[in-house]
Amino acid sequence: MRVGPKESTLVTAQSPPAHVQQSTDLCTAQVCISATVFSKDPTTIEFGIYSKISIGWLGLGMGGDPNSMAHNDLAVCWPSSSASVAVISQRNAATNGRPSAVAEAVVPFKVQPLKSGFPASTGAKVFTCTYYRPLNLTSSPIAATAASIPVIFAIGLDTVSGSEDPQTANFEMHVYTGMGTLPIVKKEGSSLDGVNTTPGGGSPNGGTDTSREELLARQKRISDMTKAHGVMMALVFLLILPIGASIPRFFGDKEHIFRWHRPVQVTGFCTALIAFILIVVATAQSPMNKDHFTTSNHALLGLVIVIAMVLQVAVGIYIFHTFNPTTHDPNHPTIPTWVHRGWGYIVLVAGFAQVHLGMKLYGAWPTGKEAIWYIYGVWVGLICCVFVFGSVFKRWRAKRVRRRGNTRGYVESDKRREDEMELQRNQRSMG
């Protein structure tokens, strides 16, 4: 998950440039996007991206998955080194991960310099990127009769770095993302009708840019909470709970073994509860659409697991206070014991799936091919193998013990019979 500060702290009081018609734009608290086809150039479409906050780069995608980056034709735009105009790069992404540069000799996206940069009318460090491209672009064709198109967009706060070549420049992960349906406006005339002929329209210099610093600081805090949530939940479901479940599973016949099972599982539960609270706080502070987080499979399964863990702990407490060692029969568990055991395994398996979903949600930036994915798969496979082969070994050991009568009572009884038989043989030999 990628989240940021509260929406109420983001909207500036600045007015957009004259060419931005917000009534027909797709707008959020951070950005407005427009799409226009002019009568003098009906084969070309112009996109305008107007930021309401200080940014490092702006991104707009279309032509692929309307809910993710996958297979979208991506335009990434940022201020030039002189801050007078905009620089644009064409990227694509096969999956919901880091986009790659398009290997094109001539990039079809062209910046409109007279409508890009830092408009003087805003009086603030906001940025406008206006670019045009053919309607019939192979990577993302748009019908001439289309009234709207689905788009995705993203905003990064960090300055673009690396090569001066836009196609190989580096930009850090986005802070804000969104998606929606962008209306296409048909206008008479040309793109530059009534536009000031001074490129950029102004300079961003002067004054202290505190908004970006504040946004970055808040974003870092929320990002840290998100990372802490992921790390803590991974420790709970991939280490603490498996260890706690292994103790009674493989060593339940040992005396006082449950004095270790209880604190381990309670530690896991408390850690999961803290991690759950962290992500709730981070999501509440996100300026993005909450539906992206609260209705995801990861969020829904996480809520179910937390409720299931509360019930699991409650059943465990009940068993602890009602357990009677004098009447306990390990070969015939009570109904609460069966419920506690089965429910625990369900929570454990659901936890494995939940970690995977969380990695996919948080890993929208990684490609999913990094080593951490392989480590996760190997570790979960190892846990499953330990449980399967450990259970088989435990069952084999129990049968062997029963077959050989290797219990304390049987050993003493056999020893007593051997002593009696030895005594009888000695008596006969002496008689």
C-alpha positions, 0 to 999 in steps of 0.5 A: 500500500502506498499512502500519504497525508490527509486530503485536507492538507493538500488542496491549495488555494491557487487557481488553475491556468486559464486553459484548464477547464475543471468542469470537464476535467478529471480532478482529485485533491492533488491533480486535474487532468483534461483531454481535448481534440481541436477541430484544426487537428482532429487526428491528435488529442491533447492531454493537460495535467495540472498539479495542485501541489508541488511535485517531482513528476506526473504520470498518466496511463491508458490503453491497458488495465484500467485498475493497475499499471499493467499494459498501459501506455504511460506518459511521465512528465516533469519540469525541465532543469531550467524549470521553464518547460516540461520533459516527457517520457514514454514508458510501459509496464507488463505488470503492476510494477516498475515501468520500462522505457519504450524502445522507440526511435521517435517518442510519439508524445510531444510536449506543448511548451507554451502550455507547460511549466509553472504558470505565473497565474498560480503564484505558487510552485505548481506544475502543468504538463500539456502534451499531445499524441496521435489518436491512432497510436498503436500502443493505445488507440483512441477512437475519433468518436470516443467521448471518454477514456479510462485512465490511471494517474500517479504523482511522485514528490521526488525530483527525477534524476539520472540521465538527461535522456528522458527515456532513461531518466530515473524517477522514484515511486509514486506517492499518490495514485488514482484512476477514473474516466476522463471526458474528451472535449471537442473544441473549435480552433487550435491548441494555442488559440488565446494562449500566452506566447511565453513558454512556461508563463513564469518561474518557480523561483522565489519563496520557500517550498515548505509544502513539498518538505511537509508532504515528504515528511508525512509520506515517510511517516505513513510509509514507515507505518505501512512497512512496519505493518508488513514486517510485523505481520510477516513475522507473526504468520511466517514465524511466531504462529508456526512455532507456537502451533508446532509446540503442541503439535509435535510435543503435546505428550511432554509435560508442561509443554503448554507453558511455552505454547501460550506465551508464544501465541499471545505474543503473536496475537498482540503483535498482529493487533499492533500491526493491524492498528498501524495500517488502519491509522495509515489508511485513515490518513491516506488522501487517496480513494479509501476504497482501493484499500478497504475493499481489497482482498487483502483488507477483507481477509485481514479483517476476517483473520483478526476476528478469527484470532480473537476467537482463537485466543478466547477459546484458548483461554477457556481451555486453560481455565477448564483443563483438568489434568486428572481427567484429561485423555490425550487420545480423546480431545474435547470439543473445545480442543478440537475447535481450538486446534482446527481453527488455529490451522485455518488461521495459519493457512489464511495467514500465509495467503494474507502475507502473499496478498499483502506483498502483491498490494505493497509490491505494486512497485517491485515486479514480483520477480525479486528474491523476496518472492522466492524466499517467501515461497521457499519458506512457506513450502518449508513450513508445510513440509515440516508440518506434514513430515513432522505429523507423519513422524509423530504418528509413526512414533506413537504407533511404535510406542504402543506396539512396544508398550514403551510407556512408563506403566508398561515398562515397570510392569515388564520389568516386574515380570522379568524380575519375578521370572528370574527369581523363579528360575533361581529358586528352581536352580537352587532347589 
